[in-house]
Amino acid sequence: MDPQCDNLSPREMICLAFAGEDCQTTYVVQLGDTCNGISSAYGVNTTILYLNNPQINEDCSNIYIGEVLCTTSLVEVPPAPGGSSSPTVVQPPPTVVPANPSGDSGSDDDNFPWCN
């Protein structure tokens, strides 16, 4: 793979993690999913869900069908390396289907996410 990633072929598999250092409990996002619903189903509070999946935005409106989320109850994502201000945000492919097109968080609680 070249540095620009422009020589990847459709359906080509690549490894983006190291064995033993990746989340072992995952969930594949389905149509209608919300962060609160996923958190509830896996018994994980939303703070941990967001920490393990830093690509999720504040209102959970950017999860998409087929996205794999870490659903472990422990923080599995290491902090950003020294000198780095924040982890790189992963953007979904441009043709993905939002899991929750209405943007409803699945909760009446507007206090994000530390109050759940």
BELBEL-V221968 format. One line per field, one symbol per residue. psi: psi as a letter, one per 40 degrees, with the letter a starting at -180 (. if undefined). burial: # if it has 24 or more other ideal C-beta (glycine too) atoms within 12 Angstrom, else .. A space follows every 10 residues. Layout:
psi = ???
burial = ???
This chain:
psi = hidefefiih ehhiheihhe eihehihhhi heiidddddd defhiddddd degeehidef eeiihehhih fieihdhiii ihehdiihhh hiieeihidg deeheeiehe hieee.
burial = .......... .......... ..#...#.#. ..#######. .#.###.### ######..## .###..#### ##...##... .......... .......### ....##.... ..#..#
